[in-house]
Amino acid sequence: MNIYCPLVRENCKGNECVMWKEEKCLIASALETYISVEHESYTPSAGISVGFSRPEEEVPEEITTATSEQLAAEMIDYTMKNFVGEMENQYMARQYFRMYLEGKNVQEYMLPAEIRLKVQRAYLLAEKQIADEIMLKKAEIMQKEKTELPSLVSQCIDWAQNRSLKRITLADVDAFLI
């Protein structure tokens, strides 16, 4: 058989090829399946191919009627209640928000386009709010550490003198802080 194979860029090797199974080429079989599905979903009256469609999920009324800002607030409340102390990482927020939706038996990717857009906007608003809160907390901690630093330095010097250390290394400072 003199069939050109795009994978090896030569004539088809048949049974010697890794893409050969049960006397058939897997690449050709996949293309045949795809083409047959496309022909089945073709609507001559419209003149276009419908393609693969996914069923859209029924959306709870509380999600359809809420604004993006309200959804963001609900997502943040849910996250703060269920993941206390884990919100230092704003990038985990999206996972927590997906859990929020799954708690309402809603899968984000099965939503209608306009609702999915609203949910994604709520994600972004909530992530921004969480990032702002994290920055405020870090600024407060930095300010607190700045005020405590002079007393820590004197305590560290006393600690080193009690141990007869003439120099203090970074390892010594770590030991002191522990």
C-alpha positions as CSV (number, residue, x, y, z in Angstrom):
1,M,0.0,0.0,0.0
2,N,1.5,3.4,-1.1
3,I,-0.2,5.7,1.4
4,Y,1.7,8.7,2.6
5,C,1.9,9.0,6.4
6,P,2.2,12.6,7.8
7,L,3.6,11.2,11.1
8,V,6.7,9.6,9.6
9,R,6.7,11.7,6.4
10,E,7.1,8.6,4.3
11,N,4.9,5.8,2.9
12,C,2.8,4.1,5.5
13,K,4.7,1.4,7.5
14,G,1.6,-0.6,8.4
15,N,2.1,-3.0,11.4
16,E,5.6,-1.5,12.1
17,C,4.1,1.9,13.0
18,V,3.3,2.8,16.7
19,M,0.1,4.3,15.5
20,W,-1.2,1.0,14.1
21,K,-3.7,-1.1,16.0
22,E,-5.9,-4.0,14.8
23,E,-5.0,-3.6,11.2
24,K,-5.9,0.1,11.1
25,C,-4.1,3.4,11.4
26,L,-5.3,5.2,14.6
27,I,-4.7,8.6,13.0
28,A,-6.9,7.8,10.0
29,S,-9.5,6.2,12.2
30,A,-9.7,9.3,14.4
31,L,-10.1,11.6,11.4
32,E,-12.8,9.4,9.9
33,T,-14.7,9.5,13.2
34,Y,-14.4,13.2,13.4
35,I,-15.6,13.7,9.8
36,S,-18.6,11.4,10.3
37,V,-19.6,13.3,13.5
38,E,-19.3,16.6,11.6
39,H,-21.5,15.3,8.8
40,E,-24.1,14.1,11.2
41,S,-24.3,17.5,12.9
42,Y,-24.5,19.4,9.6
43,T,-27.8,21.2,9.1
44,P,-28.4,21.8,5.4
45,S,-31.2,24.4,6.1
46,A,-28.8,26.6,8.0
47,G,-25.8,25.8,5.8
48,I,-23.5,25.6,8.8
49,S,-22.0,22.9,10.9
50,V,-23.4,22.8,14.4
51,G,-20.4,20.9,15.8
52,F,-20.3,19.5,19.3
53,S,-22.7,21.1,21.7
54,R,-22.6,20.9,25.5
55,P,-25.8,20.9,27.6
56,E,-26.1,24.1,29.6
57,E,-26.8,23.7,33.2
58,E,-29.8,25.1,35.1
59,V,-28.5,28.0,37.1
60,P,-29.9,28.7,40.6
61,E,-31.9,31.9,40.8
62,E,-29.6,33.4,43.4
63,I,-26.7,33.3,40.9
64,T,-28.7,34.7,38.0
65,T,-30.2,37.6,39.9
66,A,-27.1,38.5,41.8
67,T,-24.6,41.1,40.5
68,S,-20.9,40.3,40.1
69,E,-20.2,42.4,43.2
70,Q,-22.7,40.5,45.3
71,L,-21.3,37.2,44.0
72,A,-17.8,38.3,44.9
73,A,-18.9,39.2,48.4
74,E,-20.6,35.8,48.8
75,M,-17.5,34.0,47.6
76,I,-15.3,35.9,50.0
77,D,-17.6,35.2,52.9
78,Y,-17.7,31.5,52.0
79,T,-13.9,31.4,51.8
80,M,-13.4,33.2,55.1
81,K,-15.8,30.9,56.9
82,N,-14.4,27.6,55.4
83,F,-10.8,28.4,54.9
84,V,-9.8,30.5,57.9
85,G,-6.1,31.4,57.9
86,E,-5.5,30.1,54.3
87,M,-6.2,33.3,52.5
88,E,-2.6,34.5,52.5
89,N,-2.3,33.1,48.9
90,Q,-4.6,35.1,46.6
91,Y,-3.9,32.5,43.8
92,M,-5.7,29.8,45.8
93,A,-8.8,32.0,45.8
94,R,-10.0,30.7,42.4
95,Q,-10.0,27.1,43.8
96,Y,-12.0,28.2,46.8
97,F,-14.5,30.0,44.6
98,R,-14.9,26.9,42.4
99,M,-15.7,25.0,45.6
100,Y,-18.3,27.7,46.4
101,L,-20.0,27.1,43.1
102,E,-19.8,23.3,43.5
103,G,-21.4,23.7,46.9
104,K,-24.4,25.1,45.0
105,N,-24.2,22.2,42.5
106,V,-23.0,24.5,39.7
107,Q,-20.1,23.8,37.3
108,E,-18.6,26.9,36.0
109,Y,-17.9,25.6,32.5
110,M,-21.5,24.4,32.1
111,L,-23.0,27.8,32.7
112,P,-24.6,29.9,29.9
113,A,-22.1,32.4,28.5
114,E,-23.6,35.5,30.2
115,I,-23.7,33.9,33.6
116,R,-20.2,32.5,33.2
117,L,-19.0,36.0,32.3
118,K,-20.6,37.3,35.5
119,V,-19.0,34.6,37.6
120,Q,-15.6,35.3,36.1
121,R,-16.0,39.0,36.8
122,A,-16.9,38.1,40.4
123,Y,-13.7,36.0,40.6
124,L,-11.6,39.0,39.5
125,L,-13.3,41.4,41.9
126,A,-12.9,38.9,44.8
127,E,-9.2,38.2,43.9
128,K,-8.5,42.0,43.8
129,Q,-10.2,42.5,47.2
130,I,-8.3,39.6,48.7
131,A,-5.0,40.9,47.3
132,D,-5.8,44.3,48.8
133,E,-6.5,42.8,52.2
134,I,-3.3,40.8,52.0
135,M,-1.3,43.9,51.2
136,L,-2.9,45.7,54.2
137,K,-2.1,42.9,56.5
138,K,1.5,42.7,55.3
139,A,1.9,46.5,55.7
140,E,0.6,46.2,59.3
141,I,3.1,43.4,60.0
142,M,6.0,45.4,58.5
143,Q,5.1,48.4,60.6
144,K,4.9,46.3,63.7
145,E,8.2,44.7,62.9
146,K,9.8,48.1,62.4
147,T,8.8,49.2,65.9
148,E,10.0,46.0,67.5
149,L,13.3,45.8,65.6
150,P,15.4,48.0,68.0
151,S,14.5,46.0,71.0
152,L,15.1,42.8,69.2
153,V,18.6,44.0,68.2
154,S,19.5,44.7,71.8
155,Q,18.1,41.4,73.0
156,C,20.1,39.6,70.3
157,I,23.3,41.4,71.4
158,D,22.6,40.4,75.1
159,W,21.9,36.8,73.9
160,A,25.2,36.7,72.0
161,Q,27.2,38.1,74.9
162,N,25.8,35.5,77.3
163,R,27.0,32.8,74.9
164,S,30.5,34.5,74.5
165,L,30.0,35.1,70.8
166,K,32.4,37.7,69.3
167,R,30.6,37.7,65.9
168,I,27.1,36.9,65.0
169,T,26.3,34.9,61.8
170,L,23.0,34.6,60.1
171,A,22.7,31.1,61.6
172,D,23.2,32.7,65.0
173,V,20.4,35.2,64.3
174,D,18.1,32.3,63.2
175,A,18.9,30.4,66.4
176,F,18.2,33.5,68.5
177,L,14.8,34.0,66.8
178,I,13.9,30.4,67.3
